[in-house]
Structures are given as structure tokens and as C-alpha cells.
Amino acid sequence: MRQAYARELAQVLHRTNDGDRLMAMFQAIGDESYFHSVESTPFYVVAGYLGTTDSWAHFESLWRESMHELKIERIGLHASACEAGRGDYNGMPESRRRDMEYRLIVDIAASGVWAVGAAIEMAAYRNHAPTFDRFLGGKYKKYNKPYLLAVRNWVASLGLVTEHLKSREPIAFVLDRNGEFWRRAEEWYHLDINNEEVEYRHRLGAFAQDSRMNAVGLQAADLFAFSWMRHLTNRPPWHWKELSEGTTPKPILTVANEGFHFDSGDVK
């Protein structure tokens, strides 16, 4: 039987200084979402779930069984395409597509993973982008991109919301593949690991990208990011209420807006 992805990830990516394998306690899996294009979207979202190795292994077991029962093992669930009935979901009845989304929500809730999201209000970003260029300066201006800023804000949120926990274990981060900006995201992440001014740097463990059919937790992250994005643009899908109010603990959501202050996102 295939070992759960969460445990494989922990074993492969987390090692002590002497090379011994170390099982990670926390893993965060996230995805991005925006409307139409980066140039026109009103918000840019990076969101996903935080869980222990065991909770992610439980989610994977549940969702793979659900995919088998739903006969979607080959395609999984891609939120935007499923919602619109496009691509692999073209011709599927709306009732079947909704059932797929519902089953994923049930498996998310049953696994006990915790939703955390970071969004950028793009009107504010566009107003302040030149200021960010000057602030970052020189070779660091290359990090002034919505994807990179949203990823960094998401990582920071996860680092800070776990500060009250007794465990000091690092978090292993997994994001969906982004061919254009991944290397820069990885570079900035490792700069933060070595930056003593980053107060949560002890939480920064492995940083990896993967596909949603291998790391199936990315399908959960994709659904949450898509649903929150729609909520922020006043087009909430039916599953936003279930994702925001039907899981425990409640999501932690931050939005960088005008002035680029970070406000806790009230979930309503």
C-alpha cells in the first residue's frame, strides 16, 4: 500500500543536521487564486490548510477513497473548472459537481486541518508598487510581485498563528506549482530563514512545490482559495459558508489593503 503523502513528505524533506530523518509535526499546503488575470484581478489570494502529519495523512486517506467512489481518481477536483463545468467537468450535471465539492468539504472537516489565508487588495498594491520597489531596492526588487508577496504573507500568518503552541517544530510548506515565480519565492523564503529580524523563522521548515494529483491536499487548498476569492469579490459560491463556518477551528484570514496594513479578515 502506498504510504500517505504527508508522511512521505515529512520523511524526505525534514532531516536533522546529522542527516537522520525527522518527522515534521506541522505541514501547510496552499494554492493561489485570482480573477481572470493578475493585471485585472481585484484580489490576489494565497490560502490553504495547516495540519499535523497525522491529520494530513487522515485527509489523504479520506479524499482518495472519496475520489475512488466518485470515479474522479484521474481528474480530482479543480475548483474553478468544477464550478463552471469546464474542462474535465464539461457535461457533468451540476448536482454531480456539487456532490464532489461537498464530499471534499466533509473530508476537510473530518481531518481537522485549519484554514489560513492571505490576500492582497490589488488596487492598493498597484498604488504602492513603486514604493515597494524603492523599499526593496536593488536586486530585491525582483520580489515585488503579487504572488511572491501573497506567499510571504501566508507563510508569515502561519508562523505567527502557531506562536502560542508549545511545540517549536518547524512547518513544512507545500504550494501548487508556479513555473514563473517559484524560484524567486524559494529564494526569498530562504533569506527569511537566515534573517534574525523575522520573528517566526524557527517555524520555517521545508519549502516545496507539487502537483494536486500527487499532493492531494492541494485540492483542498485550491477549493478554499477559490471560494475565499469569490467571497472577497462579492460572488460567494454555495460552499463558502460551509468552508468558513462549518469547520473547526475557524479560518484565520488576513487582507493587505490600502496602506498595506494587515487586517484580520472577519469571516461572515
N, C-alpha and C positions, 0 to 999 in steps of 0.2 A: 504494500500500500504506500502511496506517495506521502512523504512527510509533509505536514502542514507548512505552507509557505512562510508563515510567521516564524516558525521555529527554524526553518532553513535560513531565513534572513538573519536571525539572531546569531546562529552558529557561524555563518560565513562572514558577516560584516563586523562582528564585535569580538575583539581579541584583547587580552591583557598585554602589557608591554613585553612580557617574555614569550608571547606567541600562543599562550594557552587560550582555548576557546572560552568565551564569556557569554552567558545568556543575557540578552538585554531585557530589562524589565518593561520598558516603555517603547512603543512604536507608534509613530504618527504617519498617516497615509493621506495625501492631499492631491487635489486637482484644481485646475484653473477654470474660470468661466467668464465669458464676456458676450456682449450682444453684437452680432454681425461682424464687427471689425474693431481692432484696438483703436483705430483712428476715430471711430464714431460712437463707441460704447459709452453709456453714461457711468458705468461702474466696471471695475476690474476686480474679480474675486479670486482668491485662493482659499480653499476650505477643505476640510476633511475631518478625520476622526483620530483621536488618541486612545490607545488601549494598551493593556499589558500583552505580553507574548501569548498568554493563555486565552485572553479574550479575543484576540485576533485569530488564533487557531480555531476557537469555537465558531467565530463568524464564518471563517472559510469553510468549515465542515457543513454548517447550515446552508450557506448560499450555494455551494457546489451541489448539494443534494437538491436544493430548490431548482437550480438551473437544469438538473437532470429531469426532475419531474415536470418542469415547464417546457422541456425539449428546446432549451436555448443554450446548451453547452458550447456550441460553436460560436455564438454571437454574444452571449452575455447580455448585459443591459447597458446601453449607451443612452443617457437620459434625454438629450436634446433630440436625437433621432427617434427614440421610442415615443416621446411625447408628440412629435409631429407626424409619426407614421412614415418616416423616410428611410431610405437605405435598406438595411436588413429587415426593417419592420414595415416596409411598404406592403400594403394589402392586408395587414393584420387587423382584425377588428379592434376597436377602441377598448372593448371590455377585456380582451386578452392582454393588451398592452398595459392597461391599468392594473390587472391582476399581477403582472410581472413586477410593476413598481411596488405594489402593496406587499408582495412576498419579500422583496428586498428590504422594505421598511421594517417588517416583522423580524427579519433576521438581524438587522442592525440593532433593534431594541432588545432582542433576546441576548445579544452578545455583550451588552453593557459598555460599548465604546462611547466616547464622549466627543461631541461635535465642537470644533473650534474653527472659526473663520476670520479672515482679514480681507477687507475690501478697500479699494481706493475710489473716491469720487473723482471721476476723470476731468470734470470741469475745473476742479481745484488743482489737480495735477498739471493740467495744461497751463494754468495761470502761473504755477510755481516752477515749472520745469527748468527755465533759465536760471532761477535762483539755486536749484539743486545742482545744476552744472557748476556754478561758481563755488558752492559749498563743498562739493566733492573734489573738484579741481583735478587738473592734470590727467593722469592715467585712470583715475577713479570715475571720471565722467561716463565711462562705458557702462557703469552700473545704474545709470539713470534711465531705467526702462520700467514700465508698469509691472511687467511680470516679475522682474527682479525685486522691486520694492515690495510688491504684494507677498512674494515668497518670504522675504526677510521679515516683514511684519507678522506673517503667520508663524514663522519659527519663533520670533520674539514672544508672541502671545502664548505659545505653548510652553516656552521656557519660564515665563512669568506666572502662568496659572498653576504650574506644578511646584512653585516655590514653597507652598505651605505643607507639602508632603514630606514625611520623614525620610523617605528613600532619596538618596542622592544619585541614583542611577541615571545615566545619560539616556536621551531619546534617540532612537533610530528613525530617520526621516526617509520616506519614500514618496516620490512625486511621479505623476504621469510624464511620459517622455515629452521633451520640448527641445527639438533639434536646434532651434535658432539661438536660445538663450541659456541652455543648460550649463555649458562650461562656465559662463560668467556667474551663474547662480552658485555653482560649486566653488569657484574661486572666492567669492565674497563670503560664503559660509565659512571657509577655512581661515579667512582673515579674521572673522569674528571669534573663532575658536582661540586664536592667539592674541586677541585684543583684551587686555585686562580691564578696559572700561565697559565691556559687555558683561553685565552682572549675572546673566544666566548662562554663561559659556560652559559651565560644568555640565549643563544639560545637553550640549551639542555632541551627539554621538555620530554614527554613520550617516551619510547623506547619499541617497541613491535614486535612480530613476528606473522605471519598469513599465511593462505593458499591463493593461487592465485585465487581460485574459490569464496572465501569469500571477500577478498580484491582484487577486480579485477584490481586495479591499478598496482598490481604486474605483471600482464600480459604485461602491457606497459613497466614496468621496465625490465622485462625479455627480451623483444624484443630489447630494446635499449642496454642492457648489452651484449646480444648475438651478435648484429650487430657490436658494437664497438670492441668486442673481435675479430671478424673475420677481421675487418679493421686493427687492430693492427698486426695481423698475416699475412697481405698481401693477404687476401682472402675475400675482401669486398663483402657482398651479395648485391643484387639489391637495397635493402631498405636502405642501409647506406646513400646514397646521399639524399634520402627523409628525413631521420631522422636527418641528420646533417645540411642540408641546407634548408629544406623546412618548418622548424618550427621557431617561434619567441617567446622569444629571442633565440639566438644561444646557443648551448651547452657549458658548462664550463667543461673542461676535464683536469685532471692532471695525470701525469705518474711519479711514483717514480722509478728512474733509477740508473745507476752506480753512486756511491757516495751518493745515496738516496737524491738527490736534487729534488725539486718538480718543474717540468716544465709545463707551460700551454700547453695543447695539442692543437695544431693547427688542426682545422677541415678542411680537404681538400677532 
